[in-house]
Amino acid sequence: MADPEFIKIENDGQVARIVLDRPKHNVLDIPMMNELNAELEKIAADDELKCVVITGEGRSFCAGVEVADHAPCNVDAMVATFNRI
């Protein structure tokens, strides 16, 4: 899998740190949530990890879900992807 575009990952063996990195306010869109879910699946499979810290780049942790993803053509995919987190 390619390197994530919207999140940064650090792992020291026991602690994983995920940084949401989608300026301006780290709004979650479907591609970003897919990246986050993929990383969380890897973390869940790693028996050495003891802790996961999720932070946001810049001034905001996260301003919620992308409003455009609430469009009728996207809402089912958005809700399903969000609920996986």
Secondary structure as the mmCIF struct_conf table of DSSP 4:
data_model
#
loop_
_struct_conf.conf_type_id
_struct_conf.id
_struct_conf.beg_label_comp_id
_struct_conf.beg_label_asym_id
_struct_conf.beg_label_seq_id
_struct_conf.end_label_comp_id
_struct_conf.end_label_asym_id
_struct_conf.end_label_seq_id
HELX_LH_PP_P HELX_LH_PP_P1 ALA A 2 PRO A 4
BEND BEND1 GLU A 5 PHE A 6
STRN STRN1 ILE A 7 ASN A 11
BEND BEND2 GLY A 13 GLN A 14
STRN STRN2 VAL A 15 LEU A 20
TURN_TY1_P TURN_TY1_P1 PRO A 23 ASN A 26
STRN STRN3 LEU A 28 LEU A 28
HELX_RH_AL_P HELX_RH_AL_P1 ILE A 30 ALA A 44
TURN_TY1_P TURN_TY1_P2 ALA A 45 ALA A 45
TURN_TY1_P TURN_TY1_P3 ASP A 47 GLU A 48
STRN STRN4 CYS A 51 GLY A 56
BEND BEND3 GLU A 57 GLU A 57
TURN_TY1_P TURN_TY1_P4 GLY A 58 ARG A 59
BEND BEND4 PHE A 61 PHE A 61
STRN STRN5 VAL A 65 VAL A 65
HELX_RH_3T_P HELX_RH_3T_P1 VAL A 67 HIS A 70
BEND BEND5 ALA A 71 ALA A 71
TURN_TY1_P TURN_TY1_P5 PRO A 72 ASN A 74
HELX_RH_AL_P HELX_RH_AL_P2 VAL A 75 ARG A 84
#
